[in-house]
Amino acid sequence: MTVTITWYDIALRIALTLIGSAMIGINRGEHGHAAGLRTTMLVALAGALSMIEVNLLLGTGGKLGDSFVVMDPMRLPLGILTGMGFIGAGAILQRGKSISGVTTAATLWLVTVIGLCFGSGQIGLGCIAVVIAMFVLWTLKAVDRKWLQDNRATLTIRTMRDTDVADVPRDLAAAGYRVGTDTLTLSMTDNYVESQLDLRWRGARVGQEPPRLLESLARRDGILLVDWRR
């Protein structure tokens, strides 16, 4: 980082920041994530401007003899990076047993660092970071979707009190699902029995349809509800 920068340097750094963050934001936006094009661009721009401001203040430092104020320009980007941690934490949501938004939070954190790189004049480092980020978000996404991993789902079955569905856990186990019963609810007023089965299996993260036996199960007499939730 040089002490003296020109308006050309400032314009170049801001332009590269906006281009790099826009590429990442387009990827996030087209997949419907919360941090889309505008969010990533604004986050990166905040990081870049903070580093540009630091660059402009590099010539001033130390403390005057009659002042308690110590000039430390590097505190500005540090505050930006810390603040982004809170914004990223707000993007992480927990719905029941599943957690989402972790990749979005990590993307915001990375975009901030990319803005700091471009804002400090580390053009090469910033470009490399953008290329790696695009590779991770675009290319590795397909690999992640096909990678075998542990999956979980909750199957809720509501039946009349005299309906026998004892064969369902056995059929699910035969199909490769590990079955566990979470809750069993009896309603005396509505005359039904509701059970929730916690299912686990090994497979791809996407492309896993509910077991076919659920279709025939839903058509049985005495079955009031069949609900499958990944």
C-alpha positions as CSV (number, residue, x, y, z in Angstrom):
1,M,0.0,0.0,0.0
2,T,1.6,3.2,-1.1
3,V,1.3,6.4,0.9
4,T,0.2,8.6,-2.0
5,I,-2.6,7.5,-4.3
6,T,-4.3,9.3,-7.2
7,W,-7.9,9.6,-8.2
8,Y,-7.1,7.1,-11.0
9,D,-6.0,4.6,-8.3
10,I,-9.2,5.2,-6.3
11,A,-11.4,4.8,-9.4
12,L,-9.6,1.6,-10.4
13,R,-9.9,0.0,-7.0
14,I,-13.6,0.9,-6.7
15,A,-14.3,-0.4,-10.2
16,L,-12.6,-3.7,-9.6
17,T,-14.4,-4.1,-6.3
18,L,-17.8,-3.5,-7.9
19,I,-17.0,-5.9,-10.8
20,G,-15.7,-8.7,-8.6
21,S,-18.5,-8.4,-6.0
22,A,-21.2,-8.2,-8.8
23,M,-19.9,-11.5,-10.2
24,I,-20.4,-13.2,-6.9
25,G,-23.7,-11.4,-6.2
26,I,-25.2,-12.6,-9.5
27,N,-24.4,-16.2,-8.5
28,R,-26.1,-15.8,-5.1
29,G,-29.0,-13.9,-6.5
30,E,-29.9,-16.3,-9.3
31,H,-30.2,-19.1,-6.8
32,G,-32.6,-17.0,-4.6
33,H,-30.3,-16.4,-1.7
34,A,-30.8,-13.4,0.6
35,A,-27.4,-11.8,-0.1
36,G,-27.8,-11.0,-3.8
37,L,-26.3,-8.6,-6.3
38,R,-26.9,-5.3,-4.4
39,T,-26.0,-6.7,-1.0
40,T,-22.6,-8.2,-2.1
41,M,-21.7,-5.0,-4.0
42,L,-22.5,-2.8,-1.1
43,V,-20.6,-4.9,1.4
44,A,-17.5,-5.1,-0.8
45,L,-17.7,-1.3,-1.5
46,A,-17.8,-0.6,2.2
47,G,-14.6,-2.7,2.7
48,A,-12.9,-1.0,-0.3
49,L,-13.8,2.5,0.8
50,S,-12.5,1.8,4.3
51,M,-9.1,0.7,3.0
52,I,-9.0,3.7,0.6
53,E,-9.7,6.0,3.5
54,V,-6.9,4.3,5.4
55,N,-4.6,4.8,2.5
56,L,-5.4,8.5,2.4
57,L,-4.7,8.7,6.1
58,L,-1.4,6.9,6.1
59,G,0.5,10.1,6.1
60,T,-1.0,11.1,9.4
61,G,-0.2,9.1,12.5
62,G,1.1,9.3,16.0
63,K,-0.2,11.8,18.6
64,L,0.2,15.5,19.1
65,G,1.9,16.6,22.2
66,D,-1.2,18.4,23.6
67,S,-3.7,15.7,22.5
68,F,-4.9,12.4,23.9
69,V,-6.0,11.2,20.4
70,V,-3.8,8.7,18.7
71,M,-4.3,8.3,15.0
72,D,-4.6,4.6,14.0
73,P,-6.1,4.3,10.5
74,M,-6.1,0.5,10.6
75,R,-8.9,0.4,13.1
76,L,-11.3,1.5,10.4
77,P,-11.1,-1.7,8.2
78,L,-10.9,-3.8,11.4
79,G,-14.2,-2.3,12.5
80,I,-15.7,-3.0,9.1
81,L,-14.7,-6.6,9.2
82,T,-16.0,-7.1,12.7
83,G,-19.3,-5.5,11.8
84,M,-19.7,-7.9,8.9
85,G,-19.5,-10.7,11.4
86,F,-22.7,-9.5,13.0
87,I,-24.4,-9.1,9.6
88,G,-23.3,-12.6,8.6
89,A,-24.6,-14.0,11.8
90,G,-28.0,-12.5,11.0
91,A,-28.1,-14.4,7.7
92,I,-27.9,-17.8,9.5
93,L,-31.3,-19.2,10.3
94,Q,-32.3,-22.3,12.2
95,R,-35.6,-24.0,11.2
96,G,-36.2,-27.0,13.5
97,K,-33.3,-29.3,13.1
98,S,-31.9,-27.7,9.9
99,I,-29.6,-24.7,9.6
100,S,-29.5,-22.5,6.5
101,G,-27.6,-19.3,5.5
102,V,-24.2,-20.4,6.5
103,T,-22.8,-20.2,2.9
104,T,-24.5,-16.8,2.6
105,A,-22.8,-15.6,5.8
106,A,-19.4,-16.9,4.6
107,T,-19.9,-15.2,1.2
108,L,-20.6,-11.8,2.8
109,W,-17.4,-12.3,4.9
110,L,-15.4,-13.1,1.9
111,V,-16.8,-10.3,-0.2
112,T,-15.8,-7.9,2.6
113,V,-12.2,-9.2,2.5
114,I,-12.2,-8.9,-1.3
115,G,-13.2,-5.3,-0.9
116,L,-10.4,-4.7,1.6
117,C,-7.9,-6.3,-0.9
118,F,-8.9,-4.1,-3.8
119,G,-9.2,-1.0,-1.6
120,S,-5.7,-1.4,-0.3
121,G,-4.3,-1.7,-3.8
122,Q,-3.7,-5.5,-3.7
123,I,-5.2,-6.0,-7.2
124,G,-3.7,-9.3,-7.9
125,L,-4.7,-10.8,-4.6
126,G,-8.3,-9.5,-5.0
127,C,-8.6,-10.9,-8.5
128,I,-7.3,-14.3,-7.3
129,A,-9.9,-14.3,-4.5
130,V,-12.7,-13.5,-6.9
131,V,-11.7,-16.4,-9.2
132,I,-11.5,-18.8,-6.3
133,A,-14.8,-17.6,-5.0
134,M,-16.5,-18.1,-8.3
135,F,-15.0,-21.6,-8.6
136,V,-16.3,-22.6,-5.2
137,L,-19.8,-21.1,-5.7
138,W,-20.4,-22.3,-9.2
139,T,-18.3,-25.4,-9.8
140,L,-18.2,-27.0,-6.4
141,K,-22.0,-26.5,-5.9
142,A,-22.7,-29.3,-8.4
143,V,-20.2,-31.5,-6.6
144,D,-21.8,-30.7,-3.3
145,R,-25.3,-31.6,-4.5
146,K,-24.2,-35.1,-5.7
147,W,-21.9,-35.8,-2.8
148,L,-23.2,-38.7,-0.6
149,Q,-24.1,-37.5,2.9
150,D,-26.4,-38.1,5.8
151,N,-30.0,-36.9,5.2
152,R,-32.8,-36.5,7.6
153,A,-36.6,-36.2,7.2
154,T,-39.6,-36.3,9.4
155,L,-42.6,-38.4,8.4
156,T,-45.9,-37.6,10.1
157,I,-48.7,-40.1,9.9
158,R,-52.2,-39.4,11.3
159,T,-54.7,-42.3,11.4
160,M,-57.9,-43.2,12.9
161,R,-57.5,-45.0,16.2
162,D,-58.3,-48.4,14.9
163,T,-56.0,-48.2,11.8
164,D,-52.9,-50.4,11.9
165,V,-49.7,-49.0,10.3
166,A,-47.2,-51.1,12.1
167,D,-45.8,-52.3,8.7
168,V,-44.7,-48.8,7.7
169,P,-41.5,-48.6,9.8
170,R,-40.5,-52.1,8.6
171,D,-41.0,-51.2,5.0
172,L,-39.0,-48.0,5.4
173,A,-36.2,-49.9,7.1
174,A,-36.2,-52.4,4.3
175,A,-35.8,-49.5,1.8
176,G,-32.7,-48.3,3.6
177,Y,-34.0,-45.8,6.0
178,R,-33.1,-45.7,9.7
179,V,-36.3,-45.2,11.5
180,G,-36.8,-43.7,14.9
181,T,-40.1,-42.6,16.6
182,D,-40.0,-39.0,17.9
183,T,-43.5,-38.5,19.3
184,L,-46.8,-40.3,19.5
185,T,-49.9,-38.2,20.0
186,L,-53.4,-39.5,20.9
187,S,-56.4,-37.3,20.5
188,M,-59.4,-38.4,22.5
189,T,-61.7,-35.7,21.0
190,D,-60.9,-36.1,17.3
191,N,-60.3,-39.9,17.6
192,Y,-57.0,-40.0,15.8
193,V,-53.4,-41.2,16.4
194,E,-50.5,-39.2,15.1
195,S,-46.9,-40.4,15.1
196,Q,-43.8,-38.7,13.9
197,L,-41.0,-40.9,12.5
198,D,-37.4,-39.5,12.4
199,L,-35.8,-40.9,9.3
200,R,-32.1,-41.0,8.3
201,W,-30.4,-42.3,5.2
202,R,-27.3,-42.0,3.2
203,G,-27.5,-40.4,-0.2
204,A,-27.2,-37.2,-2.3
205,R,-28.4,-34.0,-0.8
206,V,-30.9,-33.3,-3.7
207,G,-32.9,-35.5,-6.0
208,Q,-34.1,-37.7,-3.1
209,E,-37.9,-38.1,-3.5
210,P,-40.1,-39.4,-0.7
211,P,-40.4,-43.2,-0.5
212,R,-42.9,-44.5,-3.1
213,L,-44.7,-46.5,-0.4
214,L,-46.0,-43.3,1.0
215,E,-48.3,-42.9,-2.1
216,S,-50.0,-46.2,-1.4
217,L,-50.0,-45.4,2.3
218,A,-51.9,-42.1,1.7
219,R,-54.6,-44.0,-0.1
220,R,-55.3,-46.5,2.7
221,D,-58.6,-46.4,4.5
222,G,-58.2,-44.8,7.9
223,I,-55.2,-42.6,6.9
224,L,-56.0,-38.9,7.6
225,L,-52.6,-37.3,6.9
226,V,-49.2,-38.3,5.5
227,D,-46.6,-35.5,5.7
228,W,-43.0,-35.7,4.6
229,R,-40.5,-33.0,5.5
230,R,-36.8,-33.0,4.6
